[in-house]
Amino acid sequence: MGALVIVLTILQLLCALALVVVVLFQSGKSAGLSGTLVGNNDTYLARTKSKQLDAKLAKSTKWIGLVFVVLTLVLTIIH
């Protein structure tokens, strides 16, 4: 049981770090970190690409968050 807890805890830590990174790269109302790194282009292609990237980041945030919650529940049940 000890090795399983260690592996799940490491997975949870990696999932938490991934969640933080994905949330930081999302552009908010003021374009956040993503807008700073990518730049502020007002062309149609840049806006469309930015929207597609934000949609992918939002979807990955939901999935990573779900995995994080499941790992947390499993670790709570195991302890």
N, C-alpha and C positions, 0 to 999 in steps of 0.2 A: 504494500500500500504506500510505503514511503516514496518509492521511485515514481509511482503514478502521480502523487501529489506534487512532487518536484517538477515533473514534465508538464503537468497542467498549469502550475504556477508560472513556469517559464513561458508557456504559450499565452497565458493571460497577460503577462508583462509585455510581450511582443505585440499582442493585439492592442493593448492600451497605447503603446507608443505609435503604432500605425494609425490608431484613431486620432490621436493628437495631431499627427502630421497631416492626415487627410482633412481634418477640420481647419487647420491653419492655412491650407492651400485653397480653400473655398473662398470665393469672393463674396463679401457681404454687401451691405448697402453702400459702403464707401470704397469698395473694391479691394480692401484688405491686403494681405500678403501676396495673394495671387496677382492682383492688379499691379502691385509694385514690381514683382519679378518679371512679369510678362510685358508690362508697359501699357500705355493707354492709347491704343489704336482705335480710331473711329471709323474704320472701313467696314463695309458689310461683312466681308469674310472674317475679319478679326472678331466682330461681335458674334457671329454665328459660331465660330470656333470656341469662343469663350463660353457661350451658352452650352455647347455640347460638353465641354470640359467640366463645367459646373454641374451638369446633369449626371455625368459619370461620377464625379466626386460625391454628389449627394447620394447616389445609389450605393457607392462603396461605403459611405459613412453608415448607412442603414445596415448593411450586411456585417460590417466589422463590429458595429455596436451590438447586433444580435449575437454574434459569436462571443463577444465579451460578456454579455449577460448570461449566456448559456454556460460558459466556463465558470463564471462566478457562482451560479447555482450548483453546478456539479461539485465544485470545490467546497461549497458550504455543506452539501449533503454528505460528502466523503468525511469531512471533519466531524 
